[in-house]
């Protein structure tokens, strides 16, 4: 890929975030924020599709596709050795699936 100013700025900002999260407290707080945001996203997708009662199959496909994309990115992140992004992807995936499953149990009752 070409080295454009946008690409360089993105790389610098991602590197800055990794340096900022080197502190364990910041690392855990970032993971907590990502987990909570993913939980709310998963909960929101299922709540909206359940309320509309129209897009249930589409919401299921979207959920499965997003989860599969995140699972497929995990080995690449492990090879890079960047543990922050690996932890963020895992926190997002777990929070998202937890939100979907918890909302599914809530809808059953």
Phi and psi restraints in degrees (value plus and minus 20) as a CYANA .aco file:
   2 UNK   PHI     -96.6   -56.6
   2 UNK   PSI     129.0   169.0
   3 UNK   PHI    -111.5   -71.5
   3 UNK   PSI      65.9   105.9
   4 UNK   PHI    -111.4   -71.4
   4 UNK   PSI     148.7   188.7
   5 UNK   PHI     -84.3   -44.3
   5 UNK   PSI     -57.1   -17.1
   6 UNK   PHI     -84.3   -44.3
   6 UNK   PSI     -64.5   -24.5
   7 UNK   PHI     -83.7   -43.7
   7 UNK   PSI     -59.8   -19.8
   8 UNK   PHI     -86.3   -46.3
   8 UNK   PSI     -60.7   -20.7
   9 UNK   PHI     -85.8   -45.8
   9 UNK   PSI     -60.0   -20.0
  10 UNK   PHI     -84.1   -44.1
  10 UNK   PSI     -63.5   -23.5
  11 UNK   PHI     -82.7   -42.7
  11 UNK   PSI     -60.1   -20.1
  12 UNK   PHI     -87.9   -47.9
  12 UNK   PSI     -59.2   -19.2
  13 UNK   PHI     -90.0   -50.0
  13 UNK   PSI     -58.3   -18.3
  14 UNK   PHI     -87.3   -47.3
  14 UNK   PSI     -58.1   -18.1
  15 UNK   PHI     -86.8   -46.8
  15 UNK   PSI     -58.8   -18.8
  16 UNK   PHI     -83.5   -43.5
  16 UNK   PSI     -58.1   -18.1
  17 UNK   PHI     -85.8   -45.8
  17 UNK   PSI     -60.3   -20.3
  18 UNK   PHI     -84.5   -44.5
  18 UNK   PSI     -58.7   -18.7
  19 UNK   PHI     -88.2   -48.2
  19 UNK   PSI     -59.4   -19.4
  20 UNK   PHI     -83.8   -43.8
  20 UNK   PSI     -57.7   -17.7
  21 UNK   PHI    -105.6   -65.6
  21 UNK   PSI     -11.9    28.1
  22 UNK   PHI     -86.4   -46.4
  22 UNK   PSI     -47.5    -7.5
  23 UNK   PHI     -88.5   -48.5
  23 UNK   PSI     109.8   149.8
  24 UNK   PHI     -79.0   -39.0
  24 UNK   PSI     -57.2   -17.2
  25 UNK   PHI     -86.5   -46.5
  25 UNK   PSI     -60.8   -20.8
  26 UNK   PHI     -87.4   -47.4
  26 UNK   PSI     -57.4   -17.4
  27 UNK   PHI     -80.1   -40.1
  27 UNK   PSI     -69.0   -29.0
  28 UNK   PHI     -87.5   -47.5
  28 UNK   PSI     -57.3   -17.3
  29 UNK   PHI     -87.5   -47.5
  29 UNK   PSI     -57.9   -17.9
  30 UNK   PHI     -85.0   -45.0
  30 UNK   PSI     -61.4   -21.4
  31 UNK   PHI     -84.1   -44.1
  31 UNK   PSI     -57.9   -17.9
  32 UNK   PHI     -86.5   -46.5
  32 UNK   PSI     -60.9   -20.9
  33 UNK   PHI     -84.5   -44.5
  33 UNK   PSI     -63.5   -23.5
  34 UNK   PHI     -86.1   -46.1
  34 UNK   PSI     -62.0   -22.0
  35 UNK   PHI     -81.5   -41.5
  35 UNK   PSI     -65.1   -25.1
  36 UNK   PHI     -86.1   -46.1
  36 UNK   PSI     -61.9   -21.9
  37 UNK   PHI     -83.9   -43.9
  37 UNK   PSI     -60.9   -20.9
  38 UNK   PHI     -87.0   -47.0
  38 UNK   PSI     -59.2   -19.2
  39 UNK   PHI     -81.0   -41.0
  39 UNK   PSI     -65.4   -25.4
  40 UNK   PHI     -85.8   -45.8
  40 UNK   PSI     -57.0   -17.0
  41 UNK   PHI     -85.1   -45.1
  41 UNK   PSI     -67.1   -27.1
  42 UNK   PHI     -83.4   -43.4
  42 UNK   PSI     -61.0   -21.0
  43 UNK   PHI     -86.4   -46.4
  43 UNK   PSI     -59.0   -19.0
  44 UNK   PHI     -88.8   -48.8
  44 UNK   PSI     -60.6   -20.6
  45 UNK   PHI     -81.9   -41.9
  45 UNK   PSI     -65.8   -25.8
  46 UNK   PHI     -91.9   -51.9
  46 UNK   PSI     -53.9   -13.9
  47 UNK   PHI     -88.1   -48.1
  47 UNK   PSI     -62.6   -22.6
  48 UNK   PHI     -87.0   -47.0
  48 UNK   PSI     -64.8   -24.8
  49 UNK   PHI     -87.1   -47.1
  49 UNK   PSI     -52.5   -12.5
  50 UNK   PHI     -91.3   -51.3
  50 UNK   PSI     -56.4   -16.4
  51 UNK   PHI     -91.1   -51.1
  51 UNK   PSI     -59.1   -19.1
  52 UNK   PHI     -96.8   -56.8
  52 UNK   PSI     -48.5    -8.5
  53 UNK   PHI      35.3    75.3
  53 UNK   PSI       8.6    48.6
  54 UNK   PHI    -139.0   -99.0
  54 UNK   PSI     -60.7   -20.7
  55 UNK   PHI    -122.9   -82.9
  55 UNK   PSI       8.7    48.7
  56 UNK   PHI     -80.1   -40.1
  56 UNK   PSI     -67.8   -27.8
  57 UNK   PHI     -85.2   -45.2
  57 UNK   PSI     -56.1   -16.1
  58 UNK   PHI     -88.9   -48.9
  58 UNK   PSI     -58.6   -18.6
  59 UNK   PHI     -85.0   -45.0
  59 UNK   PSI     -57.8   -17.8
  60 UNK   PHI     -85.9   -45.9
  60 UNK   PSI     -62.4   -22.4
  61 UNK   PHI     -85.1   -45.1
  61 UNK   PSI     -61.6   -21.6
  62 UNK   PHI     -83.1   -43.1
  62 UNK   PSI     -63.3   -23.3
  63 UNK   PHI     -83.1   -43.1
  63 UNK   PSI     -66.3   -26.3
  64 UNK   PHI     -85.9   -45.9
  64 UNK   PSI     -60.5   -20.5
  65 UNK   PHI     -84.9   -44.9
  65 UNK   PSI     -64.3   -24.3
  66 UNK   PHI     -83.6   -43.6
  66 UNK   PSI     -63.0   -23.0
  67 UNK   PHI     -84.5   -44.5
  67 UNK   PSI     -61.4   -21.4
  68 UNK   PHI     -86.0   -46.0
  68 UNK   PSI     -58.6   -18.6
  69 UNK   PHI     -82.4   -42.4
  69 UNK   PSI     -62.2   -22.2
  70 UNK   PHI     -87.6   -47.6
  70 UNK   PSI     -57.1   -17.1
  71 UNK   PHI     -87.7   -47.7
  71 UNK   PSI     -57.8   -17.8
  72 UNK   PHI     -90.6   -50.6
  72 UNK   PSI     -44.2    -4.2
  73 UNK   PHI    -101.4   -61.4
  73 UNK   PSI     -36.2     3.8
  74 UNK   PHI     -81.3   -41.3
  74 UNK   PSI     -67.2   -27.2
  75 UNK   PHI     -82.2   -42.2
  75 UNK   PSI     -54.9   -14.9
  76 UNK   PHI     -85.3   -45.3
  76 UNK   PSI     -59.6   -19.6
  77 UNK   PHI     -90.1   -50.1
  77 UNK   PSI     -52.7   -12.7
  78 UNK   PHI     -87.2   -47.2
  78 UNK   PSI     -59.4   -19.4
  79 UNK   PHI     -86.8   -46.8
  79 UNK   PSI     -54.2   -14.2
  80 UNK   PHI     -90.8   -50.8
  80 UNK   PSI     -43.8    -3.8
  81 UNK   PHI      58.5    98.5
  81 UNK   PSI      -7.8    32.2
  82 UNK   PHI    -110.5   -70.5
  82 UNK   PSI      76.1   116.1
  83 UNK   PHI     -94.0   -54.0
  83 UNK   PSI     -45.6    -5.6
  84 UNK   PHI     -82.7   -42.7
  84 UNK   PSI     -69.1   -29.1
  85 UNK   PHI     -88.5   -48.5
  85 UNK   PSI     -52.9   -12.9
  86 UNK   PHI     -84.0   -44.0
  86 UNK   PSI     -64.1   -24.1
  87 UNK   PHI     -87.0   -47.0
  87 UNK   PSI     -57.3   -17.3
  88 UNK   PHI     -86.4   -46.4
  88 UNK   PSI     -61.7   -21.7
  89 UNK   PHI     -84.9   -44.9
  89 UNK   PSI     -62.1   -22.1
  90 UNK   PHI     -84.6   -44.6
  90 UNK   PSI     -62.0   -22.0
  91 UNK   PHI     -84.5   -44.5
  91 UNK   PSI     -60.6   -20.6
  92 UNK   PHI     -83.6   -43.6
  92 UNK   PSI     -65.3   -25.3
  93 UNK   PHI     -84.0   -44.0
  93 UNK   PSI     -65.8   -25.8
  94 UNK   PHI     -86.3   -46.3
  94 UNK   PSI     -63.0   -23.0
  95 UNK   PHI     -84.3   -44.3
  95 UNK   PSI     -59.9   -19.9
  96 UNK   PHI     -85.2   -45.2
  96 UNK   PSI     -68.9   -28.9
  97 UNK   PHI     -85.7   -45.7
  97 UNK   PSI     -58.7   -18.7
  98 UNK   PHI     -82.5   -42.5
  98 UNK   PSI     -61.7   -21.7
  99 UNK   PHI     -84.2   -44.2
  99 UNK   PSI     -61.0   -21.0
 100 UNK   PHI     -86.6   -46.6
 100 UNK   PSI     -66.0   -26.0
 101 UNK   PHI     -87.7   -47.7
 101 UNK   PSI     -62.6   -22.6
 102 UNK   PHI     -83.9   -43.9
 102 UNK   PSI     -58.6   -18.6
 103 UNK   PHI     -90.1   -50.1
 103 UNK   PSI     -52.7   -12.7
 104 UNK   PHI     -84.0   -44.0
 104 UNK   PSI     -62.0   -22.0
 105 UNK   PHI     -86.3   -46.3
 105 UNK   PSI     -55.9   -15.9
 106 UNK   PHI     -87.4   -47.4
 106 UNK   PSI     -57.1   -17.1
 107 UNK   PHI     -89.8   -49.8
 107 UNK   PSI     -46.3    -6.3
 108 UNK   PHI     -91.6   -51.6
 108 UNK   PSI     -47.6    -7.6
